Amino acid sequence: MPLEEFLSGLLVFGFSTVKYLTGVAASLGFQQGLLPSYVSTVGGGILGVFIFTFFGDFINYWFNRIFPNRTKRVFTSWNRLVVRLRRNFGLPGIAMLTPILSIPVGIFLSLSLTKDKPRIAFFMSLSFLIWSTVIFVPYYLFDLNIQELIKAWF
């Protein structure tokens, strides 16, 4: 395996730990192939889920120490969207939207819904597997360019 392929896989893996769709875009840009793309994006997403799920309390504590005087607006359009999402779709809905939003946002929304961390990790991992299958299998096996398809729809 050449060094360039390894570094591109590592970069995709790193992007996928925080922002899943950025990792997917990088993987498609690097033309890694089906298996390396699948492994690097899903693996990075799952690592991000475990980091933010099991170390999220520490990260939140550290963030609040650095920025102590944050004032929150109580009733914003974002809060309304979050409440509607939690009521209508629950944890599976948040898990399916996490790759679109970002992994930390999805994890913190999930932790506000339930404290069952293994359940959160299961649904998030399943979501990454589904999203990767939907994106990479048509692209690599059927030569269907998803970017062009989305541009044609919008």
Secondary structure, 3 states (H helix, E strand, C coil): CCHHHHHHHHHHHHHHHHCHHHHHHHHHHHCCCHHHHHHHHHHHHHHHHHHHHHCHHHHHHHHHHHCCCCCCCCCCHHHHHHHHHHHHHHHHHHHHHCCCCCHHHHHHHHHHHCCCHHHHHHHHHHHHHHHHHHHHHHHHHCCCCHHHHHHHHC
